[in-house]
Amino acid sequence: MARVGGQVPDSYGLSLTVTVPAASDASPVEAGDILNFTATGPYHAALAADGGAVQLIAKHPVTDPLTPLGVWVLGFSRVQKMNFSGAAPAIGSSVVADGAGGVRADATANGSRVLYVDAARGYVEVALP
């Protein structure tokens, strides 16, 4: 009898590419490593610290900071491009609706996470719960 459960195909979850600025030959990221988003730059990740949340799982190894790393994303359902009003939200911050069809930065963490900011064009890419 076939076993029930286990890892499901990519098409059943959220996948992204990120970079890991600390990746090197001496400190590689291996397939299956647990990572977290960081606020050091757009789509940056780092190995999860002891006690840290499980946000990303590496799909393959990388040994340099510029190679895109495919990851499975946990705790977020989608990444959405949205226009923002007011000051540009910081990478790693949360956003809320601005009442005009877009979003604005919010100091209170609410489960959303800004992954990319294009201040010149007035949009952000946000991971949403």
Secondary structure as UniProt FT lines:
FT   HELIX           10..12
FT   STRAND          14..19
FT   TURN            21..22
FT   TURN            31..32
FT   STRAND          34..37
FT   TURN            42..43
FT   STRAND          44..47
FT   TURN            50..51
FT   STRAND          56..58
FT   TURN            65..66
FT   STRAND          69..73
FT   STRAND          78..84
FT   TURN            91..92
FT   STRAND          94..97
FT   STRAND          103..106
FT   STRAND          113..118
FT   TURN            119..122
FT   STRAND          123..128
//
